[in-house]
Amino acid sequence: MALCWWRASAIGLDVFLRIRKKHSHLPTPLRPALPACTLKAMSNASCTPEGVPHRCPVCGKTPTVDPSSFPTPDAPCPHCGSLLWFTNRPGLAKEARLEVVRLAAEIGRLSEENLDQTTYYGEFLQRLLVAMAAPAGAIWVLTDDGQLMLEYQINMRAALVSPQNVKDQQSHDELLREVLAKAQPCMVPPNSFLGTPDPKQIAPGNHTVFLVLFAPIVCNKEVAGIIEVWQDPKRPVDAYRGFLQFMVKMAGYAAGFVGNAKTDGK
């Protein structure tokens, strides 16, 4: 499958909301506007006793966090991974919180729509990355012959599967195979391997500057695909756990879509 690579620049919260209003209908694809607003925040956000309490509109919990300040005041919920917006403009903050709720709800509704696989995963991934404030992601589906195929991607780094980096590509392929075999969500830090590398074999690893998270799509106790998301490595550890929990929940929606598609004979 031929892959295209592009990079986007960060935009502010006001622009994000204007774009989402413009593309609020379903199931029309949102690209390329939405991926442009998913690039990572450039300063760290952490969960501390001295932080700001903020009720998460997705999981309902009220964590105390220190939001980042650039490009927008935000932080991931340490419990579910959804993005929390902080602003001195109460109306804008409320609208942003509602937007996060809408994104999660839209993924749920999309999973019940009679869409073709490519359209569904494109809409799914765009909303997932916005909700997680993640810079890149991919959806891999299992083919009838047991191979993983790239179904949809947003902002994957060219270095990941570039022909000039064959070993990195093979290492990433091995990483996907490990996730497929274990059928468990996991995360791999930047420039690291999963497990202990064997010098005689190609080790499964993440050769990017991002932390990568995986959530398998499990339907009827069988893996039907894998959700892969690259995330800012400077986030707090608790945030990554929250991101992974959120991905697992969204993977459950995707599993429902797969089950419905099989029932409908797609």
C-alpha positions as CSV (number, residue, x, y, z in Angstrom):
1,M,0.0,0.0,0.0
2,A,1.4,3.4,-1.0
3,L,1.7,5.8,2.0
4,C,1.7,9.5,1.9
5,W,3.4,11.6,4.6
6,W,2.7,15.1,5.7
7,R,3.2,17.3,8.7
8,A,0.9,19.9,10.1
9,S,1.3,23.0,12.2
10,A,-0.3,23.6,15.6
11,I,-3.3,25.9,15.8
12,G,-5.1,27.6,18.7
13,L,-8.2,26.5,20.4
14,D,-10.4,29.1,18.6
15,V,-9.3,27.8,15.3
16,F,-9.9,24.2,16.4
17,L,-13.4,25.0,17.4
18,R,-14.2,26.9,14.1
19,I,-12.9,24.0,12.1
20,R,-15.0,21.5,14.1
21,K,-18.1,23.6,13.6
22,K,-17.5,23.7,9.8
23,H,-17.1,19.9,9.7
24,S,-19.7,18.9,12.3
25,H,-21.9,16.8,10.1
26,L,-21.5,13.0,9.6
27,P,-20.2,10.9,7.9
28,T,-18.3,13.3,5.6
29,P,-14.5,12.9,6.1
30,L,-12.8,15.7,8.0
31,R,-9.4,15.6,6.4
32,P,-7.2,17.5,6.2
33,A,-8.4,20.1,8.7
34,L,-8.7,18.0,11.8
35,P,-5.3,16.3,11.7
36,A,-3.8,19.8,11.6
37,C,-5.0,20.5,15.1
38,T,-3.7,17.4,16.7
39,L,0.0,18.2,17.0
40,K,1.6,17.8,20.4
41,A,1.7,20.5,23.0
42,M,5.2,21.9,23.3
43,S,5.3,22.1,27.1
44,N,4.7,19.5,29.7
45,A,1.5,19.0,31.7
46,S,1.5,17.1,34.9
47,C,-0.8,15.9,37.7
48,T,0.2,17.6,41.0
49,P,-1.5,18.6,44.2
50,E,-0.7,22.2,43.4
51,G,-2.4,22.0,40.0
52,V,-5.8,23.2,38.8
53,P,-8.9,21.0,39.5
54,H,-10.8,20.3,36.4
55,R,-13.8,18.0,35.8
56,C,-13.3,15.7,32.9
57,P,-16.4,15.7,30.6
58,V,-15.7,12.2,29.4
59,C,-15.1,10.1,32.6
60,G,-16.6,12.6,35.1
61,K,-13.6,12.6,37.4
62,T,-12.0,15.8,38.7
63,P,-8.2,15.5,38.5
64,T,-5.8,18.2,39.7
65,V,-3.4,18.9,36.9
66,D,-0.9,21.5,35.7
67,P,-1.9,22.4,32.1
68,S,0.6,23.2,29.4
69,S,0.7,26.8,28.2
70,F,1.5,26.4,24.5
71,P,0.0,26.3,22.0
72,T,-3.2,26.2,24.1
73,P,-3.7,25.6,27.8
74,D,-4.6,21.9,27.9
75,A,-3.7,18.6,29.6
76,P,-4.8,15.0,29.2
77,C,-7.1,13.6,31.8
78,P,-4.9,11.1,33.8
79,H,-7.9,8.8,34.2
80,C,-9.3,8.4,30.7
81,G,-6.8,10.3,28.5
82,S,-9.2,12.7,26.9
83,L,-8.0,16.3,26.5
84,L,-8.9,18.9,29.1
85,W,-9.0,22.6,28.0
86,F,-8.1,25.4,30.4
87,T,-8.9,29.0,29.5
88,N,-9.9,32.3,31.2
89,R,-12.9,32.5,28.8
90,P,-15.6,30.4,30.5
91,G,-17.8,30.2,27.4
92,L,-14.9,28.8,25.3
93,A,-13.9,26.3,28.0
94,K,-17.4,25.0,28.2
95,E,-17.6,24.7,24.4
96,A,-14.3,22.9,24.3
97,R,-15.4,20.4,27.0
98,L,-18.6,19.7,25.0
99,E,-16.4,19.2,22.0
100,V,-14.5,16.4,23.7
101,V,-17.8,14.8,24.7
102,R,-19.0,15.1,21.1
103,L,-15.9,13.5,19.7
104,A,-16.3,10.4,21.9
105,A,-20.0,10.2,21.2
106,E,-19.4,10.6,17.5
107,I,-17.0,7.6,17.5
108,G,-19.7,5.6,19.2
109,R,-22.3,6.6,16.7
110,L,-20.0,6.0,13.7
111,S,-19.5,2.5,15.0
112,E,-23.2,1.8,14.4
113,E,-23.3,3.4,11.0
114,N,-23.4,1.4,7.8
115,L,-20.1,2.6,6.5
116,D,-17.4,1.0,4.4
117,Q,-14.3,0.1,6.4
118,T,-11.9,2.8,5.0
119,T,-14.4,5.6,5.6
120,Y,-15.1,4.4,9.1
121,Y,-11.5,4.1,10.2
122,G,-10.7,7.4,8.7
123,E,-13.4,9.2,10.7
124,F,-12.6,7.1,13.8
125,L,-8.9,7.9,13.8
126,Q,-9.3,11.6,13.1
127,R,-11.6,12.0,16.1
128,L,-9.4,9.8,18.3
129,L,-6.3,11.9,17.6
130,V,-8.1,15.1,18.3
131,A,-9.5,13.8,21.6
132,M,-6.0,12.6,22.7
133,A,-4.2,15.6,21.3
134,A,-1.9,13.1,19.5
135,P,0.3,14.0,16.5
136,A,-0.1,10.8,14.6
137,G,-1.9,7.4,14.4
138,A,-2.7,4.4,12.3
139,I,-5.3,1.7,12.0
140,W,-4.1,-1.8,11.1
141,V,-6.6,-4.5,10.1
142,L,-6.1,-8.3,9.9
143,T,-6.6,-9.7,6.5
144,D,-8.2,-13.1,5.7
145,D,-4.7,-14.6,5.3
146,G,-3.7,-13.4,8.8
147,Q,-1.5,-10.4,7.7
148,L,-1.8,-6.9,9.1
149,M,-2.6,-4.3,6.5
150,L,-2.5,-0.5,7.0
151,E,-6.1,0.6,6.6
152,Y,-5.7,4.3,7.5
153,Q,-3.0,6.6,8.8
154,I,-2.6,10.3,9.8
155,N,0.8,12.0,10.0
156,M,2.9,8.8,10.3
157,R,6.6,9.8,10.2
158,A,8.3,9.0,6.9
159,A,11.3,7.6,8.9
160,L,9.1,4.9,10.4
161,V,8.6,2.9,7.2
162,S,10.9,4.8,4.8
163,P,12.8,2.6,2.2
164,Q,16.0,4.3,3.5
165,N,15.3,2.8,7.0
166,V,14.5,-0.8,6.2
167,K,15.7,-2.1,9.5
168,D,13.5,0.4,11.4
169,Q,10.5,-0.7,9.2
170,Q,11.2,-4.3,10.0
171,S,11.5,-3.6,13.7
172,H,8.2,-1.8,13.7
173,D,6.6,-4.7,11.8
174,E,7.9,-7.0,14.5
175,L,6.4,-4.7,17.1
176,L,3.0,-5.0,15.5
177,R,3.3,-8.8,15.4
178,E,4.0,-8.8,19.1
179,V,0.9,-6.8,19.8
180,L,-1.1,-9.0,17.5
181,A,0.2,-12.2,19.3
182,K,-0.3,-10.9,22.8
183,A,-3.7,-9.2,22.1
184,Q,-3.0,-6.7,24.9
185,P,-2.8,-2.9,25.0
186,C,0.7,-1.7,25.6
187,M,3.0,1.3,25.2
188,V,6.6,1.5,24.1
189,P,8.9,4.5,24.9
190,P,10.7,6.4,22.1
191,N,13.8,4.7,20.6
192,S,13.4,1.5,22.6
193,F,12.6,-2.1,22.2
194,L,9.8,-4.3,23.5
195,G,11.5,-6.9,25.7
196,T,15.2,-7.9,25.4
197,P,16.6,-7.6,21.9
198,D,18.2,-10.7,20.4
199,P,21.3,-9.7,18.3
200,K,20.6,-12.6,15.9
201,Q,17.0,-11.4,15.1
202,I,15.2,-8.2,14.3
203,A,13.9,-6.9,17.6
204,P,10.4,-5.4,17.9
205,G,11.0,-1.7,18.6
206,N,9.9,1.9,18.4
207,H,12.5,3.9,16.5
208,T,10.7,7.3,16.6
209,V,11.0,10.2,19.0
210,F,7.4,9.6,20.2
211,L,6.0,7.2,22.7
212,V,3.8,4.8,20.9
213,L,0.6,3.2,22.2
214,F,-1.2,0.2,21.0
215,A,-4.8,-1.1,21.6
216,P,-6.0,-4.2,19.8
217,I,-9.4,-4.4,18.3
218,V,-10.8,-7.6,19.7
219,C,-14.0,-9.0,18.3
220,N,-15.4,-12.4,19.5
221,K,-12.1,-13.1,21.3
222,E,-10.1,-12.7,18.1
223,V,-7.9,-9.7,17.2
224,A,-9.4,-8.0,14.1
225,G,-7.0,-5.0,14.0
226,I,-4.7,-2.7,16.0
227,I,-5.0,1.0,16.8
228,E,-1.6,2.7,17.0
229,V,-1.0,6.2,18.3
230,W,2.2,8.2,18.6
231,Q,2.2,10.6,21.6
232,D,4.3,13.3,23.0
233,P,7.0,11.6,25.2
234,K,7.0,14.5,27.7
235,R,3.6,13.8,29.1
236,P,3.3,12.5,32.7
237,V,3.2,8.7,33.1
238,D,-0.3,8.8,34.5
239,A,-1.4,10.5,31.3
240,Y,-0.2,7.7,29.2
241,R,-2.2,5.2,31.3
242,G,-5.2,7.4,30.7
243,F,-4.6,7.6,27.0
244,L,-4.3,3.8,26.8
245,Q,-7.6,3.4,28.8
246,F,-9.3,5.8,26.4
247,M,-7.9,3.9,23.4
248,V,-9.1,0.6,24.8
249,K,-12.6,2.0,25.2
250,M,-12.6,3.3,21.6
251,A,-11.3,0.0,20.4
252,G,-14.4,-1.5,21.9
253,Y,-16.5,0.7,19.6
254,A,-14.4,-0.4,16.7
255,A,-14.9,-4.0,17.7
256,G,-18.6,-3.4,17.6
257,F,-18.3,-2.0,14.1
258,V,-16.3,-5.1,13.0
259,G,-19.0,-7.4,14.5
260,N,-21.8,-5.5,12.8
261,A,-19.9,-5.6,9.4
262,K,-19.5,-9.4,9.7
263,T,-23.2,-9.8,10.5
264,D,-24.1,-7.6,7.5
265,G,-21.8,-9.6,5.3
266,K,-19.5,-6.7,4.3
